[in-house]
Every structure is written in C-alpha cells, then in structure tokens.
Amino acid sequence: MILLAAPGQGAQTPGFLTPWLELPGVADRLGWWSAVTGLDLVRYGTEADAEEIRDTAVAQPLLVSAALAAFETLYEGADRPDAVAGHSVGELAAAAVAGVLSPEAALVLVRERGRAMADAAAVTETGMTAVLGGDPDEVLAVIERHGLTPANVNAAGQVVAAGTLLQLQALADDPPAKARLRKLSVAGAFHTEHMAPAVATLRRLAPGIRVADPAITLLSNRDGAAVASGREYLTRLAEQVSAPVRWDACMATMRDLGVTAIIELPPAGTLVGIAKRELKGVETLALKTPADLEKARELIKAHTA
C-alpha cells in the first residue's frame, strides 16, 4: 500500500524547484499556477532567498504547487496512490491528490490561507520551536507551564511548541530535561489560538468551493482519521489552522491501514525521516529531485497489488 506525504511549512529551501523546471510541462504548469496565486512561483522556487520564501503568504502556495507538480509528474495523470496525507499546509496538496479539490481550487484556498495566516501572525510577535527528545509527559507539561501550545505532535520525542516570542524565550531559558530545542523557520505560531482570524477567513470561503469525496484514502491532521466526505475534509482544513497537527495520529492510522511504502513529495525529507523512526518495516523515499523519479516509480510498482 503506497501513501504519498506532502510536507508542511518550514520544509522549503532556496532553489529547491530548479531541477523540476527541466521536465517537460512543469514550467508551464507553474506559470499557470502563478496566475492563479498571484505569485511568481518559478522565481520564488529558483531565485528567492531563504527570507523571501519564509514569508507565509509565499511559502504556502510554493509548497503546495511544488507537491502537486511532482505528483502530476510521478503519476502522469494516469493514476493515484492508495492513500495520501499532508502535514499542515500539505493537507491542501493532499486534498488535490485525493480529488477532493481541483489543483486550482487548492491553490486559491492556500493563497487565501497564507495571506490570512500572515496577517494573523503580524498582530503579535510569535513563532515555533521544535522540542526534540525528553520525557514526553514532561515535555508537554513544560510547554503548558510556559503558556505555549503543542502545535505539532509529530512523534514521540518530537513536539513543536508555539506561542509568543516571550513565551518561547522562557522555554529556552527553562527547557524540559534532556530535550534539545530548535527554532523553526516560520513566521508565526501556526495551529494555535493566534490563527483564529485565518480560520474565520477560510470558513467564509468554504461554502462556495466545489468539492468531491476522496477517490483514495485521505488522512486528517486533526486526529489521523481517514475522512470519507470531501465537505467534511474542507471543514477540517479550515478548523485545523488554529488546532494542533497530530502527525503522530496520522502515522498510527498508516500503521493500522497496512501502509507498506511512503513517498514524500518535494521539498522532501522531513516526513520520511520521522517515518523511518516510527514506522519500522515501511519503505520510504524522499522525492527531492527528478533524479528520484525512477526509484519512486519502481517503489510504486513493487508495492501496488
């Protein structure tokens, strides 16, 4: 059973789209999606520096467009994987892979999501810090003590704390025992109460978006559940902006479903890294550049009944 995984914000790096533009049709697709999003996705994915693509309003459409371009190239419009899951903004790419949204609808929604989250982040100086290692219960207790939110629960020993910069500094001064802290390259406290205005924006847009029920198994960040209703998934997408990402629950569902291989769409690496530690026996592949396409197709063939 093959699952595609779409990464979230913070996975982007300068120039990561450059090799993909050498493939037939990719530049044309990104040109069209640039018109849809109002952003020069080609420039941002090839020439922009780290600070430019850190901007939430840029990073989110860039990530979704990259994931969809790679998906379309990998499957060549002929098929879909058995299952799909996205981390945070990756859920928009997952929705398009599953057929819930058209690529254009996903990109309009992520355009508005990114803008609304950037506006919400500008109200108060906030951020996110990964807490790696330590006792899981103690980590959550310390995060709560400092008034922070466990915005991403990715796996045992990998939780992301989010809140104001003052709260994050307090965490840095008083971290959980035996834990390492790593500041994330994001522009706000995503998946917390600070994003409530962005939730309201997406709620207003949702009724007018055409959706279909998923054509494949589609997992939700809220609780790891496989969602059978396209309309329900869209509702979850809006609410998830201010709710913690439970990637640990998504992986538990992958295990229960019998997923045997995971391919992470670009910019790949983070999610398969977690899977290697948490899902023993599951084959993984980070689809970073077109050089990885042949290996990905071989993996699909080997794990397709």
Sequence and secondary structure as in RCSB ss.txt:
>XXXX:A:sequence
MILLAAPGQGAQTPGFLTPWLELPGVADRLGWWSAVTGLDLVRYGTEADAEEIRDTAVAQPLLVSAALAAFETLY
EGADRPDAVAGHSVGELAAAAVAGVLSPEAALVLVRERGRAMADAAAVTETGMTAVLGGDPDEVLAVIERHGLTP
ANVNAAGQVVAAGTLLQLQALADDPPAKARLRKLSVAGAFHTEHMAPAVATLRRLAPGIRVADPAITLLSNRDGA
AVASGREYLTRLAEQVSAPVRWDACMATMRDLGVTAIIELPPAGTLVGIAKRELKGVETLALKTPADLEKARELI
KAHTA
>XXXX:A:secstr
 EEEEE  TT   TTTTGGGGGSTTHHHHHHHHHHHHTS HHHHHHT  HHHHHSHHHHHHHHHHHHHHHHHHHH
TTS   SEEEE TTHHHHHHHHTTSS HHHHHHHHHHHHHHHHHHHTTS EEEEEEEES HHHHHHHHHHTT EE
EEEEETTEEEEEEEHHHHHHHHHS  TTEEEEE S SS TTSGGGHHHHHHHHHHGGGS     SSEEB TTTS 
B   HHHHHHHHHHHTTS B HHHHHHHHHHHT  EEEE SS SHHHHHHHHHSTT EEEE  SGGGHHHHHHHH
HHT  
